[in-house]
Amino acid sequence: MPKRDVVGIILGGGRGTRLYPLTKARAKPAVPIAGKYRLIDISISNCINSGITRIFVLTQFMTASLHRHVYQTYKFDVFSDGFVELLPAEQTLTSDAWYQGTADAVRRQLHRILPHKSKDALILAGDHLYRMDYGEFVAHHRQCRADVTIAVLPVSAQDAPRYGILQTDAEGRIVAFAEKPRDPEVLEGLVSRPGTEKPFLASMGIYVFRLDVLARLLEEVSGDDFGNHIIPAAVQTVRVYAFPFDGYWEDIGTIRSFYEANLALTQPDPPFDFYDPRRPIYTRSRFLPASRIDGCRLERTVVADGCRLYDADLEECVIGLRSIIRPGSRLRQVVMMGADFYEDEDQRAENRRLGRPHLGIGRNVSIERAIIDKNARIGDSVIIRFHQGEPDRDEELYVIRDGIVVIPEDTTIPEGMVI
């Protein structure tokens, strides 16, 4: 049943510099994942599956593809009061500044959120991979009579400095909070699970606020960020509780985390299940034909719709929409995002005239541990290898992060090039 007294607020993310070049021309929540989805689909699908159908998406950086995807995907019928509304940063008569942080973004849009008269606000990030029943989250929040509830998961001492770390009392109320603490003495005082491999509780950046409390905190606390300003102030002044989460959750914040989260989907028992019939992940309907696979050897490989693979050898790969892989090519642990279109015969003739590779991967190509962004053209006999142990660098046609080669969107790699 729809939860009409809960409004969802999804933060569209900032520049996403650690995901560059995947964020060179798109917002982080618009980055493709698992062959056919966008990161934003995860949060919106979790909301819909939890009965939360009144959703705001706050956006700012490189928004065109994100806005287009949300607009084309999430439409509710006239007999429902559900919606997914985009709220981009905008100049007003009182301010000409961009969003200054997560809390500032919500603060600037409260005048559009409050009229819906919801009891609680569910605040989410648009760049996490996980599945959660927000209905249970909200029920826990109300059972505790909390003003604010934070979803938390256990982390090790090694991982603790990456997150907001909190400490709870015996009832689950949060009594201390520090954003990304690095001081060993501070960390020692935040242990919530002594004697375990993961003694700390980390904020997942997922919150439920009583809407009136959220409005008051945003008015009284001048800071612009939830983790650095609003949550520490809330712990000191209102009832803040933890909601334990023990499932799979991944913050897709870096090239390595994005790459590993995709490759994990090729395993026999992947940590995130896109095949759950009860809680599907929604995305745009593209009406593509089934993929055609001719004479290939595929091992632990995910292939999206509309692909054409000929006499190729693929192992532990994620192959995105409309991908074309030509004979003799060999891919190992490759994330290929595919293409936005098919080339017609006139376009292919133009490619031949200009000596330009066709869209997709050419003949006798060898690629190992790489990310191929959308609409890339990889010429015949190209070799792309893993650069383990080498420093990160940015070249004209590719980027290396943690040894992983990333071919940016719309890039052409000429025939015979070795990377």
Secondary structure, 3 states (H helix, E strand, C coil): CCCCCEEEEEECCCCCHHHCCCCCCCCHHHCEECCCEEHHHHHHHHHHHCCCCEEEEEECCCCHHHHHHHHHHCCCCCCCCCEEEEEECCCCCCCCCCCCCHHHHHHHHHHHHHHHCCCEEEEEECCEEECCCHHHHHHHHHHCCCCEEEEEEEECCCCHHHCEEEEECCCCEEEEEEECCCCHHHHHCCCCCCCCCCCEEEEEEEEEEEHHHHHHHHHHCCCCCHHHHHHHHHHHHCCEEEEECCCCEEECCCHHHHHHHHHHCCCCCCCCCCCCCCCCCCCCCCCCCCCEEECCEEECCEECCCCEEECCEEECCEECCCCEECCCCEEEEEEECCCCCCCCHHHHHHHHHHCCCCCEECCCCEEEEEEECCCCEECCCCEECCCCCCCCEECCCCEEECCEEEECCCCEECCCCEC
